[in-house]
Amino acid sequence: MRYLHTMVRVRDLAESLDFYCNKLGLTEIRRLDNESGRFTLVYLAAPLDRESGGANGAPLLELTYNWDAEDYTGGRNFGHLAFEVDDIYASCQKLADQGVTINRPPRDGFMAFIRSPDQISIELLQKGAALPPQEPWVSMANTGVW
């Protein structure tokens, strides 16, 4: 497993970039504007992580800016921790066997979500390309929220 990023939602992207980049010293590594989803993702790296963040995509801070206004309450501004795994199905099965609820099963062979005992959302991402869809994951419904 490899740590990838922590995601936080921000209300004002310019203000947040000023804080994280100009004041805290992080550097923008990459940006994705998603027209259909109406959001922007900006990935930032700390000074000593710039080379690794650019080359390996980790470790990073992901700022998520939703274009439609939303009042983030109850910790919704904190998104999730993300980890890359070698085999998404084996990782989820091992967790399920240990009693962990797979809140968002890896139906696509690429992404799953679980929660920590303190309800912190954790994203698991398949290393490399998505694995071919596989049962029981394809037919498994979401459980709760992530």
Secondary structure as a PSIPRED ss2 file (coil, helix, strand):
# PSIPRED VFORMAT (PSIPRED V4.0)

   1 M C   1.000  0.000  0.000
   2 R E   0.000  0.000  1.000
   3 Y E   0.000  0.000  1.000
   4 L E   0.000  0.000  1.000
   5 H E   0.000  0.000  1.000
   6 T E   0.000  0.000  1.000
   7 M E   0.000  0.000  1.000
   8 V E   0.000  0.000  1.000
   9 R E   0.000  0.000  1.000
  10 V E   0.000  0.000  1.000
  11 R C   1.000  0.000  0.000
  12 D C   1.000  0.000  0.000
  13 L H   0.000  1.000  0.000
  14 A H   0.000  1.000  0.000
  15 E H   0.000  1.000  0.000
  16 S H   0.000  1.000  0.000
  17 L H   0.000  1.000  0.000
  18 D H   0.000  1.000  0.000
  19 F H   0.000  1.000  0.000
  20 Y H   0.000  1.000  0.000
  21 C H   0.000  1.000  0.000
  22 N H   0.000  1.000  0.000
  23 K H   0.000  1.000  0.000
  24 L C   1.000  0.000  0.000
  25 G C   1.000  0.000  0.000
  26 L C   1.000  0.000  0.000
  27 T E   0.000  0.000  1.000
  28 E E   0.000  0.000  1.000
  29 I E   0.000  0.000  1.000
  30 R E   0.000  0.000  1.000
  31 R E   0.000  0.000  1.000
  32 L E   0.000  0.000  1.000
  33 D E   0.000  0.000  1.000
  34 N E   0.000  0.000  1.000
  35 E C   1.000  0.000  0.000
  36 S C   1.000  0.000  0.000
  37 G C   1.000  0.000  0.000
  38 R C   1.000  0.000  0.000
  39 F E   0.000  0.000  1.000
  40 T E   0.000  0.000  1.000
  41 L E   0.000  0.000  1.000
  42 V E   0.000  0.000  1.000
  43 Y E   0.000  0.000  1.000
  44 L E   0.000  0.000  1.000
  45 A E   0.000  0.000  1.000
  46 A C   1.000  0.000  0.000
  47 P H   0.000  1.000  0.000
  48 L H   0.000  1.000  0.000
  49 D H   0.000  1.000  0.000
  50 R H   0.000  1.000  0.000
  51 E H   0.000  1.000  0.000
  52 S H   0.000  1.000  0.000
  53 G H   0.000  1.000  0.000
  54 G H   0.000  1.000  0.000
  55 A H   0.000  1.000  0.000
  56 N H   0.000  1.000  0.000
  57 G C   1.000  0.000  0.000
  58 A C   1.000  0.000  0.000
  59 P C   1.000  0.000  0.000
  60 L E   0.000  0.000  1.000
  61 L E   0.000  0.000  1.000
  62 E E   0.000  0.000  1.000
  63 L E   0.000  0.000  1.000
  64 T E   0.000  0.000  1.000
  65 Y E   0.000  0.000  1.000
  66 N E   0.000  0.000  1.000
  67 W C   1.000  0.000  0.000
  68 D C   1.000  0.000  0.000
  69 A C   1.000  0.000  0.000
  70 E C   1.000  0.000  0.000
  71 D C   1.000  0.000  0.000
  72 Y C   1.000  0.000  0.000
  73 T C   1.000  0.000  0.000
  74 G C   1.000  0.000  0.000
  75 G C   1.000  0.000  0.000
  76 R C   1.000  0.000  0.000
  77 N C   1.000  0.000  0.000
  78 F E   0.000  0.000  1.000
  79 G E   0.000  0.000  1.000
  80 H E   0.000  0.000  1.000
  81 L E   0.000  0.000  1.000
  82 A E   0.000  0.000  1.000
  83 F E   0.000  0.000  1.000
  84 E E   0.000  0.000  1.000
  85 V E   0.000  0.000  1.000
  86 D C   1.000  0.000  0.000
  87 D C   1.000  0.000  0.000
  88 I H   0.000  1.000  0.000
  89 Y H   0.000  1.000  0.000
  90 A H   0.000  1.000  0.000
  91 S H   0.000  1.000  0.000
  92 C H   0.000  1.000  0.000
  93 Q H   0.000  1.000  0.000
  94 K H   0.000  1.000  0.000
  95 L H   0.000  1.000  0.000
  96 A H   0.000  1.000  0.000
  97 D H   0.000  1.000  0.000
  98 Q C   1.000  0.000  0.000
  99 G C   1.000  0.000  0.000
 100 V C   1.000  0.000  0.000
 101 T C   1.000  0.000  0.000
 102 I C   1.000  0.000  0.000
 103 N C   1.000  0.000  0.000
 104 R E   0.000  0.000  1.000
 105 P C   1.000  0.000  0.000
 106 P C   1.000  0.000  0.000
 107 R C   1.000  0.000  0.000
 108 D C   1.000  0.000  0.000
 109 G C   1.000  0.000  0.000
 110 F C   1.000  0.000  0.000
 111 M E   0.000  0.000  1.000
 112 A E   0.000  0.000  1.000
 113 F E   0.000  0.000  1.000
 114 I E   0.000  0.000  1.000
 115 R E   0.000  0.000  1.000
 116 S C   1.000  0.000  0.000
 117 P C   1.000  0.000  0.000
 118 D C   1.000  0.000  0.000
 119 Q C   1.000  0.000  0.000
 120 I C   1.000  0.000  0.000
 121 S E   0.000  0.000  1.000
 122 I E   0.000  0.000  1.000
 123 E E   0.000  0.000  1.000
 124 L E   0.000  0.000  1.000
 125 L E   0.000  0.000  1.000
 126 Q E   0.000  0.000  1.000
 127 K C   1.000  0.000  0.000
 128 G C   1.000  0.000  0.000
 129 A C   1.000  0.000  0.000
 130 A C   1.000  0.000  0.000
 131 L C   1.000  0.000  0.000
 132 P C   1.000  0.000  0.000
 133 P C   1.000  0.000  0.000
 134 Q C   1.000  0.000  0.000
 135 E C   1.000  0.000  0.000
 136 P C   1.000  0.000  0.000
 137 W C   1.000  0.000  0.000
 138 V C   1.000  0.000  0.000
 139 S C   1.000  0.000  0.000
 140 M C   1.000  0.000  0.000
 141 A C   1.000  0.000  0.000
 142 N C   1.000  0.000  0.000
 143 T C   1.000  0.000  0.000
 144 G C   1.000  0.000  0.000
 145 V C   1.000  0.000  0.000
 146 W C   1.000  0.000  0.000
